Amino acid sequence: MRNKTIHLIKTMALLGCINPLSHAAEDTDQAYIQKTVSTAIAPIQKEFNIPGIAVAVSIDGKNYFYNYGVASKEGKQAVSKDTLFEIGSISKTFTSTLASYAQINGQLSFSDSVSQHLPDLRGSAFDKVSLLNLATHTAGGLPLQVPDEIKNNDQLMAYYKNWQPEYAAGTYRVYSNPSIGLLGVITAKSMNTSFEDAIEKKLFPELGMTNSYINVPAAQMKNYAQGYNKKDAPVRVNPGVLASEAYGIKSSPADMIQFVNANMQIGKINHKVQQALINTHSGYFKSGALTQDLIWEQYAYPEKLSTLLEGNKDAMAYQANAANKINPPLAPQTNAWINKTGSTNGFAAYAAFIPARKIGIVILANKNYPIPSRVTAAYQILGQLDQNPNQ
């Protein structure tokens, strides 16, 4: 449908057809996209009693927005493309992008050891852990979360100083907030700024993201969706140690699809930032079904849904998985399904795109619900819109 409709629009443009016919073709295309999205999303919203879901789809550089439900059950404000959602661990892709940008500027190298940038950690296990290991969850077994007893930076550095790896760096993938969080700390230090300023005042503006924040300003709180936990109680993210670097970004559907487009090289941005984005798509380790990029996870395209579900299963986040180094690293692939999930106690997010097909999706919700449902919905939508031969 996508190919036929776009071909029809282009043909009419070449023949100089009158505007009403062109508009009719565009209306047909939009109606098909809306039906495709709603067919996948409506059952999820009902099954998991999700107050609000926003979906943004990019097709050949054109964005489409579909909103369901409310940003808050109390205020009954409808979800829109400007509603702010917590994106959870998709925040990590911004951290890796910032680090990639810093490398292009000569401020760090992914081959550097951690202790090279943090003298307090010299003589520790981090002498043998590279920044690449931090960006690929292969540091050697850092935990999923920062331990609860750590409340400040001094305690955090003491924890890292005494940490003992379970595995040799580069041999196991263990999904970790302290891993990518430490990369964010080092990146900001290399840029001589705070992490929050580097993201909010440098990276977001360069990407054209005007409605994204780590710390939501008072004037934008009205657009900040209320999250709901599994018991349907209102909740928002707790700004703990390394929250900014690992899971703290709040963004809108409009901004997030802008980010997806930039990753697909759609639109014009600073060439260094564009290259930084491309570099985050390089593959460094194979772990289970997925290829581990710089935080992003990729699969060959087209790929079966079962493979995507295998790569996004709970065991990939909560267990250690053997990691096989790709040598030389896999150059950024365009014919690939690239994705990342994100969750907080009250929000769920998923982003996926296929650069070669110029098609991508962002799904944001103000209630956490299972990752398989997110992946399946995105697969159904993009498969329908791109005529995925594996469907």
N, C-alpha and C positions, 0 to 999 in steps of 0.2 A: 504493500500500500504506500509506504513511504516513498519508494523509488518511483512508482507510477505517478503519484501526485506531484512530486517535485519535477519529474520529467514534463508533466502536463503544464505546470506553471512556467517552466523555462521555455517550452515550445510556444506557448501563447505570447510570452514576452518577445520572442524572436519574430513572431508573425505580426506583432503590433496589435494584438487583440484589444478590445475595449476593456476598460477597467471593471465593469460588472462581472465579466466572465472570469477575470483574474481573481477578483474577490471571492467568487463562488468556489473556485478551486482551493483557495486558501481556507475558506470556511469548512470545506469538506475535509481538508487535512487536519484542521484543528479539532473538528468534531471526532475524527477517528482517534487522534491522540488522547483527547479527553476521555473517550470511552475506554481506551486501552488502560489508561492510568486508573480510572475509577473501578474498573473490573478487578484490578489487582489490589487496590488499596481499601475499598469499602469493606470487604470481608475481614481484613485485619483490624480495622478500626472497631468493628462490631465485636469480633472475637475477644479482643483484649481490652475493650472498654476504654479506648484512647480518646481523651477529650479533643485533641487537635492534631492533625497531620498536614504537613506542607510538602508538596512534591514540585521540584523544578526539573525540567527536562530541556536539554540542549540538543538541537538537531541542525547540523550544518550551519552553526553559528547563530541560530535563532532560538530564543528562550521561550519556554511555555511554563506557566505557573498554575498549579491546581491545589486548592486549599479545602480542607475538610474540618469542620468543627470549630472549636473555640480555643483561644489562647489561655483562657482562665474560666473555670466553671462558675466562679463567683461573679465576675464582671460580664460574662457572656460575650466578650469581645471576639469577633471572628478572626480566625487565622488569616494572615495575608503574606504576601511575598516580603514584607518588611518586618514581620514578627521575629523577635530574637529568640533563638533556641540555644540551649547548651549543646555543643557538638561533641563533648566528651573527648575520646582519644583521637578523633580526627584532628584535634589540636596538634597532635604530634607531627602531622605532615607539615604544618607551618614551622615547627621547630627544626625539622630536617631541611626544609627549604631555606630557612635563615642560615643554618650552618653551611649549606651548599653555596649560598650567596657569599658568606664570609670566606669560604675557600677560594672562590673566584677572585675575591679582593685581596688574597694573599694574607688574610688574618689568621688562618688556621689551615690545617690539612687533615683530611680524614685518616691519613696514615700516622698522624701524631699519637703519641701515648697520652693518656689522660693526665698523668703526673707531670708531663711536660708543660701543661697549662695551669696546673694547680700544685704549686710547690709543697703545700701542706700534705699532699698525698705521695710525695716521693718516698721511696722505700716501702711502699705498700703494694698490694696486688695490682694496683692500677699502673704500675710501671710496665705491665705486660698487656694492658687493655688499651685498644686504640679507640679513637673517636668513631671509626667505622663500626667497631663492635657495639658501641653505645647506640648507634643509629640503626642497628639491625638486630637488636636484642640478643647478641651473642657474646656478652661480656663474661659469661661464665656462671650465671645463676643468680643474678640480682633478683630480688623478690618482685612480685606483682605490684605491691604497694609499699610506700614509705612506712616503716614501723610506727605504730600509734604514739609511742613515747617520744618521738622526735618532733620538737615544736619550733626549732629555729635553725639558722644556718650553721652555727657553731656545733650544735648537736649532730646535724647532718654530716658535716665534714668529719667529725669524730667517728660516726658510723661507717663512712666510706673508708676511713683510715684503718679501721679494725676488721673490715669485711674480708672474709676468706671465700674464694670461689669454690664451687662444687665441681666445676668443669674447666678445662683449659679454654681460654678465650678462642672463639671461632669454631667450637665443636658442637655446641648445643644452642638452640634458640629457646630462650626463656623470656616470655613477654613481660616487660617491666617498665613501670613508671619511673623508678629511680634511675634507670638506664637512660632513657630519653631526657629525663629531667636534668641529669648531670650534663648531657650534651648541650642543653639550653643554657645552663649556667656558664659553661665554658665559652659558648658562642657569644653570649652577651659580654663576657669579660674581654674576649678578643676584639670586640667592637667598641669597647670602652663606653658602655652604656648599660642601662638596666634591660632585662629581658622584655619587660612590659613596654618600654619605650621603643625598643628595636622592632617589636611586632606592631604596636599601635601607631607609631609615628613614622616608621620607615617601610616595613613590608606591606602592611595593609594599603597605605596610599599608593605604593608602586603597583599593587595589583588592582587598583581601582575599587577597593572594598571600603565603602564609606559608612557602613552600618555594621561593623564588627568590633568587638571589644574583649579585652580580658577583664577590665573593670568597667562595668556598664555605668555611664554617667547618669546623673539624676534626671536629666532631661529626656533620656531614652528609656527610663524604667517603665514607662507606660507601654512600651512595645515589647518588654521582656515577658515571655510566656511564663505562666506558672506551671512548674513541673509537678507530677504526681507519682508517688511510689506504688508498689504492688498492692498496697492496701487502700489506694486512692486518696492517701493523705497528701496535702500540699508539701512540696519539698524543693529546695534548690541546692546547687552544689556548695560543698563546704570548702572554702579556700584554704586548704592545708598547705604544708611544705611541698614545693614543686608543682602545685596545682597549675600555675601559669604556664609552665613549660610542658606539662604532660596532658592536661585535660580541661583547662580553664577557659577556653574561648567560647564566647557567645556570638552567634552570627545569624544572619537572615537567609532565607532561600535565595533572594536576589544576589546577595554577596557570595554565597557558596557556589552557585552555578557560575558566577563570574570566575571564581577560583578554579572550578572544573574546566571552564573554557580556556583559562590561561594555561592550565596543564596540557590542554590539547592544541596549544599554539593558535588559539582563536583570539583575535584582537591584538592590539599593539600595546606592549609594555616595554619597560626598560630592558635592553638586550641582555644585560647581566642577570637580571631577575628571571628573564625567560630561560636563559641557559641554566640557571640554578634549578628551576622547575624541571627542565628536561633531565638534568643530572640525577634528580631524585628517583628517576625511573630506571636507573641502572640496576641490574640484578646481581647480588653478591653471594647469596646462599640459597640452596634448595633445601626446604624443610617440609617434609610431607608433600602435600599437594601443591603448596605455594612456592613461588619464587620471591624471596625477600629482597625488596629494594630498600631505599632509604625511607623507612617506615611504611611506605606504600607496599602493597602486596599484589603480585601480578600472576596471571595465568595466560597461556596461549589463547588466541581467539580464532575461531569459535571454540568454546569449551562447554562441556556438559554441566548441567546444574549440579549434579552429584559431586563433581570435582570442586566446584565453588563452595558447596556446603561442607565438604571435607576440609577445605582450607580455612573455613571460617568457624569450625566447630569449637566448642568450649575447651577441648583438650589443647588447642593451639594457644589459648590464652592462659590456661591454668596449670599446664604441665610442661615439663622439659621435653623438647623434641630434638632429635639429632639434626644437625645442620651440616650440609656438605658445601664446602666453599666452591664457588664457580670461578675458575681460573683459566683464562682471564675473565674479569667480570662481564656479564651479559650487557652489551650496549643497549641503550634505551630502545625499546620495541614499540612500534606504533600499532602493530596488529596484535594487541594484547588487551585483556580485560584487567584493568587496574582498579583496585578498590581499597577501602578502609572503613571499618566500623567505628562507632563511638557511642559510649553509654555513660550516663551518670545515674544516680538513684532515681531521678525524676524525668529523664530525657533519653531518647534513642535517636541515633543518626546513622546514615549510611550514604557513602558516595562511591560511584563507579563510573568509569568512562573507557571508551575505546578510541584512542587517538586516530587510528587509520580510518575509522568510520565517521569521525567527527560527531559522536553521539555520547551523551553522558546524562547522569541522573543524580539528584540529591533527594533523600527522603529524611525529613525531620519530624519528630513527634515529641509531645510534652508528657510522655509516659514511657518508661522503659518496657520493651517487649522483646521476645526472643529474636536473636540474630538470624536464624534460619528463615524466619518469616520476612525479614527485611531483604535478605539476599534473593529469596524466591520471587518476591514482588518486583525487585529491580530487574531480575533476569527475564521475567515474563514481559515486563514493559519494554525493555530494550530489545528483547528478542522479537517481539511483535513489530516494533518500529523499524527494526533493521533486518527483518526476515532471517533471523538466526537459523541456519540449516540444522543445528542440533536440537532445535525444539520439536 
